[in-house]
């Protein structure tokens, strides 16, 4: 699918560059959109199923960096091509440059990309859903783009009013398709995931602000101030430099700030956008371009932090089997945000401009409209607080731990990383993650060997908890559900252990011990939480004797869970049946 989309996009780019008239050009541009829609989601899906753990996070970070820097670099390269007028072809090289790049990428893809797995069943094409989604976007965006010039005729107002109705019909249709066991265009069940449901609106707002900013700046510089394409492209350069710097540093900053790396990015971006607006208002018609260097650089710093980790946050919250569907939703969201940014920001810009035609009028319109993009960015910063503290790592833990111990591991994982997750995980995680990931990558059986070793020791209860906590820290913090959800998760895992037969890497006589410890954790968690919190408060990676303090904490936690007086009597478990007596 990726190679097919790339081939369509490359061929459409050639057709754009060779178009004899505007009708062929518009049709070829539409074909470019088809190719982009085919290839773009596959990039995220390939990353999700090819890489694991920290490598996946790095790959998603590189993807976000390339997307953002590419968008800005496109402005610069396009300006250079127009200024140089390559071979006297005027604007055509801006499209033709895609052809050799596309051909080289197709050849490389056939060699470097892993082969596809054969589909388990023939996919169902949701034609009606596709038609409803396209109709909704057309009813919404076309009036916003053309309404002002057309004088807002009645049919455009009716079109805007009909867009919410077709959107509701689309959502109902998608739900019905999923209930019939077919493949919907958008899998609505993905939005039950907090990381995904919280990240998608943020992606829409970021793309709205980002593309809207680029558009009104281009209008201001090239139409209002009469800058050449090359001169305007040079104004974008500090923004690209700032974006690139923070894109490369985003992963390290995310280790310190977690999800709030996005908050920091959006706040810095908003400050940069407001600074650009203030500078343009102060300079007015006398703006030469260099005055925007520092504000554009600041905006780029924030946008790099806001874009690069965002894709990883959204896609990383999904299981690998949902990567393709989730990537499709994310890319569609980004494109819809782009379209709305172009439509609404241009509408506001020309509404403020009115009948003005001079440099000062354009400067006023730009400085008054750009804060709207800054406001949307601030709203995105606020919405970051709705994201879970950690996403995706819980799935990695579930996939790697041996056999039917997964249920117990995840339950204890939630306990040790729940309410005290910020302190316990985010500070300690960096000191153990790389080491454990490297050990398991070099020797995949290391986890199982470590597990068996501790269970053969005399005090396997505390050793078991030590092992689980170490493994949890090795793979990062999982999304922590609410109290009711946490209890439901533990209960479901207890039931799963009861249903399974003994086997795998566990000795059969240890099954009852797992059930006993799970039951104890379930009944005593509220009472034990204050004590666990007090024990963890003194932990810090910079403290002297950190390793010894951490080992002592694990031992104390194990003793507390096993030796503390329970609030309810512990069930006795039969080793032969695996059930309660």
C-alpha positions as CSV (number, residue, x, y, z in Angstrom):
1,X,0.0,0.0,0.0
2,X,2.8,2.4,0.8
3,X,4.6,1.8,-2.5
4,X,1.3,2.0,-4.4
5,X,0.6,5.4,-2.8
6,X,4.1,6.6,-3.4
7,X,3.8,5.6,-7.1
8,X,0.5,7.4,-7.5
9,X,1.9,10.5,-5.8
10,X,5.0,10.5,-8.0
11,X,3.0,10.1,-11.2
12,X,0.6,12.8,-10.1
13,X,3.5,15.1,-9.4
14,X,4.9,14.6,-12.9
15,X,1.4,15.3,-14.3
16,X,1.2,18.5,-12.3
17,X,4.6,19.6,-13.7
18,X,3.6,18.9,-17.3
19,X,0.0,20.2,-17.0
20,X,-1.0,22.2,-20.1
21,X,-3.9,24.1,-18.4
22,X,-5.5,24.8,-15.0
23,X,-8.0,22.0,-15.3
24,X,-5.4,19.3,-15.7
25,X,-3.4,20.9,-12.9
26,X,-6.4,20.7,-10.5
27,X,-7.1,17.1,-11.4
28,X,-3.5,16.1,-10.9
29,X,-3.4,17.9,-7.6
30,X,-6.5,15.8,-6.5
31,X,-4.6,12.7,-7.7
32,X,-1.7,13.8,-5.5
33,X,-4.1,13.8,-2.6
34,X,-5.1,10.3,-3.3
35,X,-1.5,9.1,-3.4
36,X,-0.8,10.9,-0.1
37,X,-3.8,9.4,1.5
38,X,-2.6,5.9,0.6
39,X,1.0,6.3,1.7
40,X,1.0,8.6,4.7
41,X,-0.9,6.3,7.2
42,X,1.3,3.3,6.2
43,X,4.4,5.1,7.5
44,X,3.1,5.2,11.0
45,X,1.7,1.6,10.7
46,X,5.1,0.3,9.5
47,X,6.9,2.0,12.4
48,X,4.5,0.6,14.9
49,X,4.8,-3.0,13.8
50,X,8.5,-2.9,13.0
51,X,10.0,-1.3,16.1
52,X,9.5,-2.0,19.8
53,X,10.1,-0.1,23.1
54,X,12.5,2.8,23.0
55,X,13.3,2.1,19.3
56,X,9.7,2.7,18.4
57,X,9.7,5.9,20.4
58,X,12.8,7.1,18.6
59,X,11.4,6.1,15.2
60,X,8.1,8.0,15.9
61,X,10.2,11.0,17.0
62,X,12.2,11.0,13.8
63,X,8.9,10.8,11.9
64,X,7.5,13.8,13.6
65,X,10.8,15.7,13.1
66,X,10.8,14.9,9.4
67,X,7.2,15.9,8.9
68,X,7.6,19.2,10.6
69,X,11.0,20.2,9.2
70,X,9.8,19.0,5.8
71,X,6.8,21.3,5.8
72,X,9.0,24.3,6.5
73,X,11.8,23.1,4.1
74,X,9.1,22.9,1.4
75,X,8.5,26.6,1.8
76,X,12.2,27.3,1.5
77,X,13.0,25.0,-1.4
78,X,9.9,26.1,-3.3
79,X,11.0,29.7,-2.9
80,X,14.4,28.9,-4.2
81,X,13.1,27.0,-7.2
82,X,10.8,29.9,-8.2
83,X,13.7,32.4,-7.7
84,X,16.1,30.4,-9.8
85,X,13.5,29.6,-12.5
86,X,15.2,26.3,-13.3
87,X,15.4,25.7,-17.1
88,X,13.0,28.5,-17.6
89,X,10.1,26.3,-16.4
90,X,8.8,28.9,-13.9
91,X,6.7,27.1,-11.2
92,X,6.8,23.6,-12.8
93,X,10.0,22.4,-11.0
94,X,8.2,22.7,-7.7
95,X,6.2,19.6,-8.7
96,X,8.8,17.9,-10.9
97,X,11.3,17.7,-8.1
98,X,9.1,15.1,-6.5
99,X,9.6,12.7,-9.4
100,X,13.3,11.7,-8.9
101,X,12.7,11.7,-5.1
102,X,9.7,9.4,-5.5
103,X,11.4,7.0,-7.9
104,X,14.4,6.7,-5.6
105,X,12.1,6.1,-2.6
106,X,10.1,3.4,-4.4
107,X,13.4,1.5,-5.3
108,X,14.6,1.8,-1.7
109,X,11.3,0.7,-0.2
110,X,11.2,-2.5,-2.2
111,X,14.7,-3.3,-0.7
112,X,14.5,-2.0,2.8
113,X,11.0,-2.4,4.0
114,X,9.9,-5.7,5.6
115,X,7.6,-7.9,3.5
116,X,3.9,-7.7,4.3
117,X,2.1,-10.5,6.1
118,X,-0.7,-12.0,4.0
119,X,-4.1,-10.7,5.2
120,X,-6.1,-13.2,7.3
121,X,-9.3,-12.2,5.5
122,X,-10.4,-10.1,2.6
123,X,-10.8,-6.5,3.7
124,X,-14.1,-4.7,3.4
125,X,-14.1,-1.3,1.6
126,X,-16.4,1.1,3.4
127,X,-17.6,2.9,0.4
128,X,-20.6,4.6,2.0
129,X,-18.5,5.7,4.9
130,X,-15.9,7.2,2.6
131,X,-18.6,9.1,0.7
132,X,-20.2,10.5,3.9
133,X,-16.8,11.6,5.2
134,X,-15.9,13.4,2.0
135,X,-19.3,15.0,1.8
136,X,-19.0,16.3,5.3
137,X,-15.6,17.9,4.7
138,X,-16.8,19.4,1.4
139,X,-19.9,20.8,3.0
140,X,-17.8,22.4,5.7
141,X,-14.6,23.6,4.0
142,X,-15.8,24.8,0.6
143,X,-18.1,27.5,2.0
144,X,-15.3,28.6,4.4
145,X,-12.9,28.9,1.5
146,X,-15.2,30.5,-1.1
147,X,-17.9,32.2,1.0
148,X,-16.4,35.6,1.4
149,X,-15.6,36.0,-2.3
150,X,-19.0,34.7,-3.3
151,X,-20.9,37.0,-1.0
152,X,-22.2,34.1,1.2
153,X,-25.1,32.9,-1.0
154,X,-27.9,30.9,0.6
155,X,-26.6,27.5,-0.6
156,X,-23.3,28.0,1.2
157,X,-25.1,28.8,4.5
158,X,-27.2,25.7,4.0
159,X,-24.1,23.7,3.3
160,X,-22.5,24.8,6.6
161,X,-25.7,23.8,8.4
162,X,-25.8,20.4,6.7
163,X,-22.2,19.5,7.6
164,X,-23.0,18.5,11.3
165,X,-25.9,16.4,10.1
166,X,-23.8,14.4,7.6
167,X,-21.1,14.0,10.3
168,X,-23.7,12.4,12.6
169,X,-24.8,10.1,9.8
170,X,-21.2,9.2,9.2
171,X,-20.6,8.2,12.9
172,X,-23.7,6.2,13.0
173,X,-22.8,4.4,9.9
174,X,-19.3,3.6,11.2
175,X,-20.7,2.2,14.4
176,X,-23.2,0.0,12.4
177,X,-20.4,-1.3,10.2
178,X,-18.3,-2.3,13.2
179,X,-21.2,-4.0,14.8
180,X,-21.7,-6.1,11.7
181,X,-18.1,-7.3,12.0
182,X,-16.9,-5.5,8.9
183,X,-14.1,-2.9,8.5
184,X,-15.2,0.7,9.2
185,X,-13.4,3.6,7.7
186,X,-12.7,4.9,11.3
187,X,-12.7,2.3,14.1
188,X,-14.5,4.3,16.8
189,X,-13.4,1.8,19.5
190,X,-10.0,3.3,19.3
191,X,-11.3,6.4,21.1
192,X,-11.8,4.3,24.3
193,X,-8.1,4.5,24.7
194,X,-7.4,7.7,26.7
195,X,-4.0,8.4,25.1
196,X,-5.6,8.2,21.6
197,X,-8.8,10.0,22.4
198,X,-6.9,12.8,24.1
199,X,-4.1,13.1,21.5
200,X,-6.2,13.3,18.4
201,X,-7.9,16.6,19.2
202,X,-4.5,18.0,20.2
203,X,-3.1,16.9,16.8
204,X,-6.0,18.7,15.1
205,X,-5.4,22.0,17.0
206,X,-1.6,21.9,16.4
207,X,-2.0,21.4,12.7
208,X,-4.7,24.1,12.5
209,X,-2.4,26.6,14.3
210,X,0.8,25.5,12.4
211,X,-0.6,25.6,8.9
212,X,-2.7,28.7,9.6
213,X,0.4,30.5,10.8
214,X,2.3,29.5,7.7
215,X,-0.5,30.7,5.4
216,X,-1.1,34.2,6.9
217,X,2.6,34.8,7.1
218,X,2.9,34.0,3.4
219,X,0.0,36.3,2.6
220,X,1.5,39.1,4.7
221,X,5.0,38.8,3.3
222,X,4.4,38.2,-0.4
223,X,1.1,40.1,-1.1
224,X,1.2,42.7,1.6
225,X,4.9,43.6,1.6
226,X,5.8,42.4,-1.9
227,X,8.6,40.0,-0.9
228,X,9.9,37.7,-3.6
229,X,9.4,34.0,-3.0
230,X,13.1,33.7,-2.1
231,X,13.0,36.6,0.3
232,X,9.9,35.1,2.0
233,X,11.5,31.7,2.2
234,X,14.5,33.1,4.0
235,X,12.1,34.5,6.7
236,X,11.0,30.9,7.4
237,X,14.6,29.7,7.9
238,X,15.0,30.6,11.6
239,X,11.7,28.8,12.2
240,X,13.0,25.6,10.5
241,X,16.3,25.8,12.5
242,X,14.4,26.1,15.8
243,X,12.1,23.2,14.8
244,X,15.0,21.0,13.9
245,X,16.9,21.7,17.2
246,X,14.0,20.8,19.5
247,X,13.0,17.9,17.3
248,X,16.3,16.3,17.9
249,X,16.2,17.0,21.7
250,X,12.6,16.2,22.2
251,X,13.2,12.5,23.3
252,X,15.6,13.6,26.0
253,X,13.4,16.3,27.3
254,X,10.5,13.9,27.3
255,X,12.4,11.7,29.7
256,X,12.4,14.5,32.2
257,X,9.0,16.0,31.6
258,X,6.9,13.1,30.3
259,X,3.8,14.2,28.6
260,X,4.4,17.8,29.6
261,X,7.1,18.1,27.0
262,X,4.1,18.9,24.8
263,X,2.8,21.5,27.3
264,X,6.2,23.2,27.2
265,X,6.3,23.1,23.4
266,X,2.9,24.7,23.0
267,X,3.5,27.4,25.5
268,X,6.8,28.3,23.8
269,X,5.2,28.2,20.4
270,X,2.4,30.5,21.6
271,X,5.0,33.0,23.0
272,X,6.8,32.9,19.6
273,X,3.6,33.5,17.6
274,X,2.7,36.4,19.8
275,X,6.2,37.8,19.4
276,X,5.9,37.5,15.6
277,X,2.6,39.4,15.7
278,X,4.0,42.1,18.0
279,X,7.1,42.6,15.9
280,X,5.1,42.9,12.7
281,X,2.7,45.4,14.4
282,X,5.7,47.5,15.6
283,X,7.5,47.5,12.3
284,X,4.4,47.9,10.1
285,X,5.2,48.6,6.5
286,X,8.9,49.1,7.2
287,X,9.4,45.4,8.0
288,X,12.5,44.0,6.1
289,X,12.3,40.4,7.4
290,X,15.3,40.1,9.6
291,X,13.4,41.5,12.6
292,X,11.3,38.3,12.6
293,X,14.4,36.1,13.0
294,X,14.3,35.7,16.8
295,X,10.5,35.4,17.1
296,X,10.4,32.9,14.3
297,X,13.2,30.9,16.0
298,X,11.3,30.8,19.3
299,X,8.1,29.7,17.5
300,X,10.1,26.9,15.8
301,X,11.5,25.7,19.1
302,X,8.0,25.3,20.5
303,X,6.6,23.8,17.4
304,X,9.4,21.2,17.3
305,X,8.6,20.1,20.9
306,X,4.9,20.1,20.1
307,X,5.0,18.0,17.0
308,X,7.8,15.5,17.4
309,X,6.6,13.7,20.6
310,X,2.9,14.1,19.7
311,X,2.8,11.4,17.0
312,X,4.6,8.9,19.4
313,X,2.2,9.8,22.2
314,X,-0.9,9.0,20.1
315,X,0.3,6.0,18.1
316,X,2.4,4.6,21.0
317,X,-0.7,4.3,23.1
318,X,-2.2,1.7,20.8
319,X,-1.5,-2.0,20.5
320,X,0.5,-3.0,17.4
321,X,-2.6,-4.6,15.8
322,X,-4.4,-1.2,15.9
323,X,-1.5,0.7,14.5
324,X,-2.8,0.9,10.9
325,X,-6.3,2.0,11.9
326,X,-4.9,4.5,14.4
327,X,-2.4,5.9,11.9
328,X,-5.2,6.5,9.4
329,X,-7.2,8.4,12.0
330,X,-4.2,10.5,13.0
331,X,-3.2,11.4,9.4
332,X,-6.8,12.3,8.5
333,X,-7.0,14.5,11.6
334,X,-3.8,16.3,10.7
335,X,-5.1,16.9,7.1
336,X,-8.5,18.1,8.4
337,X,-6.7,20.4,10.8
338,X,-4.6,21.7,7.9
339,X,-7.7,22.3,5.8
340,X,-9.5,24.1,8.6
341,X,-6.5,26.2,9.4
342,X,-6.2,27.3,5.8
343,X,-10.0,28.0,5.5
344,X,-10.6,29.8,8.8
345,X,-7.3,31.7,9.1
346,X,-7.6,33.0,5.6
347,X,-11.3,33.9,6.2
348,X,-10.3,35.9,9.3
349,X,-7.3,37.5,7.6
350,X,-9.3,38.9,4.7
351,X,-12.2,39.8,7.0
352,X,-9.9,42.0,9.1
353,X,-8.1,43.3,5.9
354,X,-11.4,44.4,4.4
355,X,-10.8,46.8,1.5
356,X,-7.3,47.6,2.6
357,X,-4.6,47.2,0.0
358,X,-1.5,48.9,1.4
359,X,1.4,47.5,3.4
360,X,0.1,48.9,6.7
361,X,-3.3,47.3,6.2
362,X,-1.7,43.9,5.7
363,X,0.5,44.4,8.7
364,X,-2.5,45.2,10.8
365,X,-4.5,42.2,9.6
366,X,-1.6,39.9,10.2
367,X,-0.8,41.1,13.7
368,X,-4.5,40.9,14.7
369,X,-5.2,37.4,13.2
370,X,-2.0,35.6,14.2
371,X,-2.9,35.6,18.0
372,X,-5.8,33.3,17.1
373,X,-3.3,30.6,16.1
374,X,-1.5,31.3,19.4
375,X,-4.8,30.9,21.3
376,X,-5.5,27.6,19.7
377,X,-2.0,26.5,20.7
378,X,-2.6,27.4,24.3
379,X,-5.8,25.4,24.3
380,X,-3.8,22.4,23.0
381,X,-1.3,23.0,25.9
382,X,-4.2,22.8,28.4
383,X,-5.6,19.6,26.8
384,X,-2.3,17.8,27.4
385,X,-3.4,17.5,31.0
386,X,-6.1,15.1,29.8
387,X,-3.5,12.6,28.5
388,X,-2.5,9.7,30.7
389,X,0.9,10.0,32.4
390,X,2.3,7.0,30.4
391,X,1.1,5.3,27.3
392,X,2.0,2.2,25.4
393,X,4.6,0.7,27.7
394,X,2.0,-1.4,29.5
395,X,1.4,-3.3,26.2
396,X,5.2,-3.9,25.9
397,X,5.3,-5.4,29.4
398,X,2.3,-7.6,28.7
399,X,3.8,-8.9,25.5
400,X,7.2,-9.8,27.0
401,X,6.5,-11.4,30.4
402,X,6.3,-15.2,30.2
403,X,3.1,-17.1,29.9
404,X,0.2,-16.6,32.2
405,X,2.2,-14.6,34.7
406,X,1.1,-11.5,32.7
407,X,-2.1,-11.0,34.7
408,X,-0.2,-10.9,38.0
409,X,2.6,-8.7,36.6
410,X,0.2,-6.1,35.2
411,X,-1.8,-6.0,38.5
412,X,1.3,-5.4,40.6
413,X,2.6,-3.0,37.9
414,X,-0.5,-0.8,38.3
415,X,-0.1,-0.9,42.1
416,X,3.5,0.2,42.2
417,X,3.1,2.7,39.4
418,X,-0.2,4.2,40.2
419,X,-0.8,7.1,42.5
420,X,3.0,7.4,43.2
421,X,3.9,6.9,39.5
422,X,5.5,10.3,39.0
423,X,8.0,9.8,41.8
424,X,8.5,6.1,41.5
425,X,8.7,5.7,37.7
426,X,9.7,9.0,36.1
427,X,12.7,9.5,38.3
428,X,13.9,6.0,38.5
429,X,13.0,4.9,35.0
430,X,16.0,6.5,33.3
431,X,18.5,4.7,35.6
432,X,17.3,1.2,34.7
433,X,15.5,1.3,31.3
434,X,18.5,1.3,29.0
435,X,20.3,-1.4,30.9
436,X,17.4,-3.8,31.0
437,X,16.4,-3.1,27.4
438,X,20.0,-3.8,26.3
439,X,20.2,-7.0,28.4
440,X,16.9,-8.4,27.0
441,X,17.8,-7.4,23.4
442,X,21.1,-9.1,23.6
443,X,19.8,-12.2,25.4
444,X,16.0,-12.6,24.9
445,X,15.9,-15.5,27.5
446,X,17.3,-13.2,30.2
447,X,13.9,-12.3,31.5
448,X,12.8,-15.9,31.8
449,X,16.2,-17.0,33.4
450,X,16.0,-14.2,36.0
451,X,12.4,-15.2,36.7
452,X,13.2,-18.9,37.3
453,X,16.3,-18.1,39.4
454,X,14.3,-16.0,41.9
455,X,11.5,-18.5,42.1
456,X,14.0,-21.2,43.0
457,X,15.1,-19.2,46.0
458,X,13.8,-19.7,49.4
459,X,11.8,-16.5,49.7
460,X,10.1,-16.5,46.3
461,X,7.3,-14.1,47.4
462,X,9.5,-11.1,47.9
463,X,11.8,-12.1,45.0
464,X,8.8,-12.3,42.7
465,X,7.7,-8.8,43.6
466,X,11.3,-7.6,43.1
467,X,11.4,-9.2,39.7
468,X,8.1,-7.8,38.6
469,X,8.9,-4.3,39.8
470,X,12.2,-4.3,38.0
471,X,10.7,-5.5,34.8
472,X,8.0,-2.8,35.1
473,X,10.6,-0.2,35.5
474,X,12.5,-1.5,32.5
475,X,9.6,-1.0,30.2
476,X,8.2,2.3,31.5
477,X,5.0,3.4,33.2
478,X,1.6,2.2,32.0
479,X,-1.6,4.2,31.8
480,X,-3.1,4.0,35.3
481,X,-6.9,3.7,35.2
482,X,-9.3,5.0,37.8
483,X,-9.9,3.0,40.9
484,X,-12.9,1.1,39.5
485,X,-11.1,0.3,36.3
486,X,-8.0,-0.9,38.3
487,X,-10.1,-3.3,40.3
488,X,-11.8,-4.6,37.2
489,X,-8.4,-5.2,35.6
490,X,-7.1,-7.1,38.6
491,X,-10.3,-9.2,38.8
492,X,-10.3,-10.1,35.2
493,X,-6.7,-11.2,35.5
494,X,-7.5,-13.3,38.5
495,X,-10.3,-15.0,36.5
496,X,-7.9,-15.5,33.6
497,X,-5.4,-17.3,35.9
498,X,-8.1,-19.5,37.3
499,X,-9.2,-20.5,33.8
500,X,-5.8,-21.4,32.5
501,X,-4.1,-24.7,33.0
502,X,-0.7,-24.8,34.6
503,X,2.3,-24.8,32.3
504,X,4.6,-22.4,30.4
505,X,7.6,-21.2,32.4
506,X,5.9,-21.5,35.8
507,X,6.0,-24.6,37.9
508,X,2.4,-25.8,38.5
509,X,2.6,-25.5,42.2
510,X,3.2,-21.8,42.0
511,X,-0.1,-21.0,40.3
512,X,-2.0,-21.0,43.7
513,X,0.6,-18.6,45.1
514,X,-0.1,-16.1,42.3
515,X,-3.8,-16.3,43.0
516,X,-3.3,-15.8,46.7
517,X,-1.1,-12.8,46.2
518,X,-3.5,-11.3,43.7
519,X,-6.4,-11.7,46.1
520,X,-4.4,-10.1,48.9
521,X,-3.4,-7.1,46.7
522,X,-7.0,-6.6,45.6
523,X,-8.4,-6.6,49.1
524,X,-5.6,-4.5,50.8
525,X,-4.6,-1.9,48.2
526,X,-6.5,1.0,49.8
527,X,-5.0,0.3,53.2
528,X,-1.5,-0.3,52.0
529,X,-1.3,2.8,49.7
530,X,-0.3,5.3,52.4
531,X,2.5,3.0,53.6
532,X,3.8,2.4,50.1
533,X,3.8,6.1,49.4
534,X,5.7,6.9,52.6
535,X,8.3,4.3,51.7
536,X,8.7,5.6,48.2
537,X,8.9,9.3,49.1
538,X,12.6,9.1,50.2
539,X,13.7,7.5,47.0
540,X,15.6,9.7,44.5
541,X,18.2,8.7,41.9
542,X,20.6,11.4,43.1
543,X,20.6,10.2,46.7
544,X,23.8,8.5,48.1
545,X,23.4,4.8,48.1
546,X,20.5,4.9,45.7
547,X,20.9,1.2,44.7
548,X,20.9,0.0,48.3
549,X,17.9,2.2,49.2
550,X,16.0,0.9,46.2
551,X,16.7,-2.8,47.1
552,X,15.6,-2.0,50.6
553,X,12.4,-0.4,49.4
554,X,11.5,-3.5,47.3
555,X,12.1,-5.8,50.3
556,X,10.0,-3.6,52.5
557,X,7.2,-3.5,50.0
558,X,7.3,-7.3,49.6
559,X,7.2,-7.7,53.4
560,X,4.3,-5.3,53.7
561,X,2.2,-7.1,51.1
562,X,2.9,-10.5,52.5
563,X,3.3,-10.0,56.2
564,X,0.9,-7.1,56.9
565,X,-2.4,-8.0,58.6
566,X,-5.1,-8.3,55.9
567,X,-8.4,-6.4,56.1
568,X,-10.1,-9.7,55.1
569,X,-8.9,-13.2,55.7
570,X,-6.8,-14.7,52.9
571,X,-8.2,-17.6,51.0
572,X,-6.4,-20.9,51.2
573,X,-5.7,-22.3,47.7
574,X,-5.5,-25.9,46.5
575,X,-2.3,-26.6,44.6
576,X,-4.0,-29.3,42.6
577,X,-7.0,-27.3,41.4
578,X,-5.8,-23.8,41.3
579,X,-9.0,-22.6,42.9
580,X,-10.1,-21.4,46.3
581,X,-11.0,-23.9,49.1
